[in-house]
């Protein structure tokens, strides 16, 4: 799935969900090192677990962050 995040530096989030597991997460734009870390940490994680761990994270004064936007993308992809 490709998701267009809102309110963050990243321009796109791409990922797959296989057997309710998060796979192949990649971000276009944003803080490359941090986003690679997030992608590797949730690789293979249960979708619900990933959402609960990253949802609501904020970046500075912004009301959202790249991890929060990924949680929104996962929720949209799974209809939650």
Backbone as JSON Lines, residues from 0, in Angstrom:
{"i":0,"aa":"X","n":[0.85,-1.17,0.0],"ca":[0.0,0.0,0.0],"c":[0.89,1.23,0.0]}
{"i":1,"aa":"X","n":[0.42,2.26,-0.64],"ca":[1.12,3.54,-0.6],"c":[0.21,4.53,0.11]}
{"i":2,"aa":"X","n":[0.77,5.26,1.06],"ca":[0.01,6.22,1.86],"c":[0.69,7.58,1.78]}
{"i":3,"aa":"X","n":[-0.11,8.62,1.61],"ca":[0.4,9.99,1.59],"c":[0.21,10.61,2.97]}
{"i":4,"aa":"X","n":[1.29,10.72,3.74],"ca":[1.17,11.29,5.09],"c":[0.86,12.78,5.05]}
{"i":5,"aa":"X","n":[0.3,13.27,6.13],"ca":[-0.07,14.68,6.24],"c":[0.62,15.29,7.46]}
{"i":6,"aa":"X","n":[1.15,16.51,7.29],"ca":[1.72,17.24,8.4],"c":[3.12,16.83,8.81]}
{"i":7,"aa":"X","n":[3.81,16.07,7.96],"ca":[5.18,15.61,8.26],"c":[6.08,15.83,7.05]}
{"i":8,"aa":"X","n":[7.36,15.62,7.23],"ca":[8.34,15.81,6.15],"c":[8.26,14.71,5.09]}
{"i":9,"aa":"X","n":[7.91,13.51,5.5],"ca":[7.81,12.39,4.54],"c":[6.73,12.66,3.51]}
{"i":10,"aa":"X","n":[7.0,12.25,2.29],"ca":[6.05,12.45,1.21],"c":[5.22,11.21,0.92]}
{"i":11,"aa":"X","n":[5.74,10.06,1.31],"ca":[5.05,8.81,1.02],"c":[5.52,7.72,1.98]}
{"i":12,"aa":"X","n":[4.59,6.83,2.33],"ca":[4.92,5.64,3.12],"c":[4.41,4.44,2.34]}
{"i":13,"aa":"X","n":[5.29,3.5,2.09],"ca":[4.93,2.27,1.38],"c":[5.11,1.1,2.33]}
{"i":14,"aa":"X","n":[4.19,0.14,2.26],"ca":[4.28,-1.04,3.12],"c":[3.36,-2.12,2.59]}
{"i":15,"aa":"X","n":[3.57,-3.31,3.1],"ca":[2.71,-4.45,2.82],"c":[2.22,-5.01,4.15]}
{"i":16,"aa":"X","n":[1.12,-5.7,4.1],"ca":[0.63,-6.46,5.25],"c":[0.42,-7.88,4.77]}
{"i":17,"aa":"X","n":[1.11,-8.82,5.41],"ca":[1.0,-10.24,5.07],"c":[0.71,-11.01,6.35]}
{"i":18,"aa":"X","n":[-0.36,-11.76,6.36],"ca":[-0.75,-12.54,7.55],"c":[-0.81,-11.66,8.8]}
{"i":19,"aa":"X","n":[-1.36,-10.46,8.64],"ca":[-1.51,-9.47,9.71],"c":[-0.17,-8.99,10.28]}
{"i":20,"aa":"X","n":[0.88,-9.13,9.5],"ca":[2.21,-8.67,9.89],"c":[2.64,-7.52,8.96]}
{"i":21,"aa":"X","n":[3.34,-6.54,9.52],"ca":[3.84,-5.4,8.76],"c":[5.11,-5.82,8.02]}
{"i":22,"aa":"X","n":[5.15,-5.53,6.73],"ca":[6.3,-5.93,5.9],"c":[6.7,-4.79,4.97]}
{"i":23,"aa":"X","n":[7.97,-4.75,4.62],"ca":[8.51,-3.89,3.57],"c":[8.17,-2.41,3.74]}
{"i":24,"aa":"X","n":[8.32,-1.88,4.94],"ca":[8.03,-0.47,5.18],"c":[9.15,0.4,4.63]}
{"i":25,"aa":"X","n":[8.78,1.41,3.86],"ca":[9.76,2.39,3.39],"c":[9.11,3.76,3.31]}
{"i":26,"aa":"X","n":[9.9,4.76,3.61],"ca":[9.45,6.15,3.59],"c":[10.19,6.87,2.47]}
{"i":27,"aa":"X","n":[9.52,7.83,1.84],"ca":[10.15,8.72,0.88],"c":[10.16,10.09,1.53]}
{"i":28,"aa":"X","n":[11.36,10.66,1.69],"ca":[11.5,11.94,2.36],"c":[11.59,11.74,3.87]}
{"i":29,"aa":"X","n":[11.81,12.83,4.58],"ca":[11.89,12.76,6.03],"c":[13.3,12.46,6.5]}
{"i":30,"aa":"X","n":[13.44,12.19,7.77],"ca":[14.74,11.93,8.42],"c":[15.14,10.48,8.16]}
{"i":31,"aa":"X","n":[15.97,10.28,7.17],"ca":[16.28,8.96,6.65],"c":[16.7,7.95,7.71]}
{"i":32,"aa":"X","n":[17.63,8.3,8.58],"ca":[18.11,7.35,9.58],"c":[17.01,6.92,10.55]}
{"i":33,"aa":"X","n":[16.26,7.88,11.07],"ca":[15.18,7.57,11.99],"c":[14.11,6.7,11.33]}
{"i":34,"aa":"X","n":[13.79,7.01,10.1],"ca":[12.73,6.27,9.42],"c":[13.17,4.86,9.05]}
{"i":35,"aa":"X","n":[14.45,4.69,8.75],"ca":[14.96,3.33,8.53],"c":[14.86,2.53,9.82]}
{"i":36,"aa":"X","n":[15.17,3.18,10.95],"ca":[15.08,2.51,12.24],"c":[13.67,2.07,12.55]}
{"i":37,"aa":"X","n":[12.7,2.95,12.34],"ca":[11.29,2.61,12.57],"c":[10.9,1.43,11.68]}
{"i":38,"aa":"X","n":[11.27,1.51,10.42],"ca":[10.92,0.46,9.47],"c":[11.46,-0.89,9.91]}
{"i":39,"aa":"X","n":[12.7,-0.93,10.35],"ca":[13.32,-2.19,10.77],"c":[12.73,-2.7,12.09]}
{"i":40,"aa":"X","n":[12.39,-1.79,12.98],"ca":[11.85,-2.21,14.27],"c":[10.47,-2.84,14.15]}
{"i":41,"aa":"X","n":[9.65,-2.36,13.21],"ca":[8.3,-2.94,13.13],"c":[8.18,-4.02,12.05]}
{"i":42,"aa":"X","n":[9.24,-4.28,11.31],"ca":[9.23,-5.34,10.3],"c":[8.82,-6.67,10.94]}
{"i":43,"aa":"X","n":[7.77,-7.28,10.42],"ca":[7.3,-8.56,10.92],"c":[6.41,-8.47,12.15]}
{"i":44,"aa":"X","n":[6.2,-7.27,12.65],"ca":[5.38,-7.07,13.85],"c":[3.9,-7.18,13.49]}
{"i":45,"aa":"X","n":[3.12,-7.71,14.41],"ca":[1.67,-7.74,14.26],"c":[1.16,-6.32,14.04]}
{"i":46,"aa":"X","n":[0.24,-6.15,13.11],"ca":[-0.28,-4.82,12.77],"c":[-0.83,-4.11,14.0]}
{"i":47,"aa":"X","n":[-1.62,-4.79,14.81],"ca":[-2.22,-4.17,15.98],"c":[-1.16,-3.73,16.99]}
{"i":48,"aa":"X","n":[-0.14,-4.54,17.16],"ca":[0.97,-4.2,18.07],"c":[1.71,-2.97,17.55]}
{"i":49,"aa":"X","n":[1.98,-2.95,16.24],"ca":[2.68,-1.8,15.66],"c":[1.86,-0.52,15.87]}
{"i":50,"aa":"X","n":[0.57,-0.58,15.61],"ca":[-0.29,0.59,15.79],"c":[-0.24,1.06,17.24]}
{"i":51,"aa":"X","n":[-0.38,0.14,18.17],"ca":[-0.41,0.53,19.59],"c":[0.92,1.14,20.04]}
{"i":52,"aa":"X","n":[2.03,0.74,19.43],"ca":[3.34,1.26,19.84],"c":[3.66,2.63,19.23]}
{"i":53,"aa":"X","n":[3.17,2.91,18.03],"ca":[3.59,4.14,17.34],"c":[2.5,5.2,17.22]}
{"i":54,"aa":"X","n":[1.26,4.83,17.46],"ca":[0.17,5.8,17.34],"c":[0.3,6.89,18.41]}
{"i":55,"aa":"X","n":[0.1,8.13,18.0],"ca":[0.1,9.25,18.94],"c":[1.46,9.88,19.18]}
{"i":56,"aa":"X","n":[2.53,9.34,18.6],"ca":[3.85,9.95,18.75],"c":[3.85,11.28,18.01]}
{"i":57,"aa":"X","n":[4.4,12.3,18.66],"ca":[4.45,13.63,18.07],"c":[5.9,14.0,17.75]}
{"i":58,"aa":"X","n":[6.06,14.89,16.79],"ca":[7.37,15.38,16.38],"c":[7.44,16.87,16.7]}
{"i":59,"aa":"X","n":[8.2,17.21,17.73],"ca":[8.33,18.61,18.12],"c":[6.98,19.22,18.45]}
{"i":60,"aa":"X","n":[6.69,20.34,17.82],"ca":[5.43,21.05,18.05],"c":[4.31,20.57,17.14]}
{"i":61,"aa":"X","n":[4.61,19.64,16.27],"ca":[3.58,19.11,15.35],"c":[2.62,18.21,16.11]}
{"i":62,"aa":"X","n":[1.41,18.11,15.62],"ca":[0.41,17.26,16.27],"c":[0.54,15.8,15.83]}
{"i":63,"aa":"X","n":[1.5,15.5,14.98],"ca":[1.7,14.15,14.45],"c":[3.19,13.92,14.22]}
{"i":64,"aa":"X","n":[3.52,12.78,13.66],"ca":[4.91,12.42,13.31],"c":[4.86,11.36,12.23]}
{"i":65,"aa":"X","n":[6.01,11.01,11.7],"ca":[6.05,9.92,10.71],"c":[5.57,8.6,11.3]}
{"i":66,"aa":"X","n":[5.98,8.23,12.53],"ca":[5.44,7.0,13.1],"c":[3.92,7.06,13.28]}
{"i":67,"aa":"X","n":[3.41,8.2,13.73],"ca":[1.96,8.36,13.9],"c":[1.25,8.24,12.56]}
{"i":68,"aa":"X","n":[1.83,8.81,11.52],"ca":[1.24,8.71,10.19],"c":[1.27,7.26,9.69]}
{"i":69,"aa":"X","n":[2.32,6.52,10.02],"ca":[2.36,5.1,9.67],"c":[1.24,4.35,10.39]}
{"i":70,"aa":"X","n":[1.0,4.68,11.65],"ca":[-0.11,4.05,12.38],"c":[-1.43,4.34,11.69]}
{"i":71,"aa":"X","n":[-1.63,5.58,11.25],"ca":[-2.86,5.93,10.53],"c":[-2.96,5.13,9.23]}
{"i":72,"aa":"X","n":[-1.84,4.97,8.53],"ca":[-1.83,4.21,7.28],"c":[-2.2,2.74,7.55]}
{"i":73,"aa":"X","n":[-1.64,2.17,8.61],"ca":[-1.93,0.77,8.94],"c":[-3.41,0.62,9.31]}
{"i":74,"aa":"X","n":[-3.94,1.57,10.04],"ca":[-5.37,1.52,10.41],"c":[-6.24,1.61,9.16]}
{"i":75,"aa":"X","n":[-5.88,2.5,8.26],"ca":[-6.65,2.64,7.02],"c":[-6.59,1.35,6.2]}
{"i":76,"aa":"X","n":[-5.42,0.76,6.13],"ca":[-5.25,-0.46,5.33],"c":[-6.02,-1.64,5.89]}
{"i":77,"aa":"X","n":[-6.21,-1.65,7.21],"ca":[-6.91,-2.77,7.84],"c":[-8.36,-2.44,8.21]}
{"i":78,"aa":"X","n":[-8.79,-1.22,7.9],"ca":[-10.18,-0.84,8.19],"c":[-10.47,-0.64,9.65]}
{"i":79,"aa":"X","n":[-9.47,-0.24,10.43],"ca":[-9.65,-0.04,11.88],"c":[-9.93,1.39,12.2]}
